Every structure is written in structure tokens, then in C-alpha cells.
Amino acid sequence: MTLLDGKKTSEQIKLEIAREVEKIKSLGGKIPHLAAVLVGEDGASQTYVNSKVKDCEQVGFGSTLVRMDASTSEEDLLNHVQEINDNDEIDGIIVQLPLPDHISVQKVTERIRPEKDVDGFHPVNVGRMVKGLPAYIAATPYGIMQLIERYQIETSGKHCVIIGRSDIVGTPMNILMSRKANPGNCTVTLCHSRTPDIKAHTLQADIIIAALGMPGFLTEDMVKPGAVVVDVGITRVPDATKKRGYALKGDVEFEGVAPKCSYITPVPGGVGPMTRAALLWNTLQAAKRSFYQPAPVDS
Ligand code: GUN
């Protein structure tokens, strides 16, 4: 069994990004700049946003953290997003989710200019991804694809079973793993809360991507020997032995499953750090305007 070490791999990606930033600097170019908008006081969201700002510092990006009160109106938030859209200093925008109930996630997502949508949530980017066009791919699916690619895991012709159909992870992973590319070319089964017998599917899987948000859901008896297992879960479970009062638990019952696998991601230290690195990579592309420049016209 080999651990898919997201921490080590993400450090390597961050090093590559930092080198590019140095190159841009030496050529007098514009330093990439990410703006993160946080509405309210949700503990997990604050942690995520603070880490995103720290990551920016680590690779030499600029960053702006906009904190807004939980009672902020939808209109105020939309206006703020518009201001950032119009600010040429800022290359990438993320609005941390979840948002308070009185604010429409769809309206906010669609207000972000697709060229600055480094979260890859705007329908234009989702559509471009589906069609195989250059697009910002949401950070978690992009991070998982990077991990698979960098560990040179064979995916062509394999059976990939995804558990969870969220539009942030399960649905894009379905598209990315089945598309004609490397990694890709899998036959994909997408399981969800209405799938009667998930175990019957996972037992057939060469690759399992668990993204349902239920700690310890995938157990040893559900996995074929030699399978590759990617654990996307990061649920906070109360734990009095930890200083912060909780432990992070994945969707995979690691102790039992790991010995059966060819490769497996740990939690923490697997998909989480890859997600963070993928957001930085998207921000670098935004600064380089690489996806949205018109193709050169043949003369
Ligand atoms: N909340 C949980 N994951 C994410 C993410 O990838 N992006 C944003 N904007 N919010 C999130």
C-alpha cells in the first residue's frame, strides 16, 4: 500500500508556482492576486479562508480578505463582488461557501466574472469543463486529478466508483474521470443517497472516490483488494483529546481499508492540501489570463 501524500505533493506544486511568480516578477509582470470574501463567522469557513491567505503569502501572491457581517444583504454582497470584478489589481475571486440562508449562492456565483472565477463554480466554467475546453476546474476535483497524475496511477479502462453527487466534487469527478484524457478514460459509476446497494458497486471498483461527507462510511468489506481509494471527507468530529476540541474524519474507515489498497489518501494530509494548491494554480492561470484569451487568428 502506498500513501497518496497530498501534503508532500502540494508542497511541490506550491514550489513550482512560487518559481513562476519569481519569473513573472523578474520580467516586471503583475503578481497574481486572490480576493477571498467571507460572510459571517462560521468556524470552518474562517479556518479555510485564513489558510488560503497564508498559502498566497507562501507562494508570493498578493491577497485581499474581505470580511462581511452575517447580516449583510444579498445586494451588498453582489455589489462587493462587482467591485472586485472591476478591480484590475485582482485576478481571482472566491466567495467562501456556505453563505447565510438569505443570500442566493446561485446569484453570487453568477455575479463573479468567469475570467476571475478561480473556484470554477460559475456555469460558464462548468460548461467549458464539460466540453473539454480550457476552464477553471473546481479546486477539489482538480487537486484529486493532480494527485492521480503525479503518482502516475493508471486510469485508462479502469472502473471508477464515485460516492456522492455534489456539484463541487462528485459531479465534476464523474466528468473528469470519464473524459478522453490522461488521467481519465475510466468507466464511471456515480453512487448517491438513492443508490440501493453501494457496496455492490464499490466491490467492483478499481478506483473509489468517497465524497459523501459521512465519517467512516467506506469499510474494509466494501473494497476490492488492490483498489485505489481517494477520501474527500473532512468532517469535524468532537474529540476531547484534541486541543481544538475536534478531529478531522474522512469518509473512509482508514485502518481497515488501507491494508487492502494499492494507493490511499490519508485524512488529514490527502485531498485537503491538494485542494489548496489547486486554488493557487487557478489563480496563477487567472493572472496569466491563460484561459480566456482569444485564440490567435490564422493569417
Ligand atoms: N466551501 C467549502 N469548499 C469550498 C470551496 O472550494 N470554495 C468555496 N468558495 N467555498 C467552499
Boltz pocket constraint, residues with backbone or C-beta under 6 A from the ligand:
constraints:
  - pocket:
      binder: B
      contacts: [[A, 94], [A, 95], [A, 96], [A, 97], [A, 98], [A, 119], [A, 139], [A, 140]]
      max_distance: 6.0
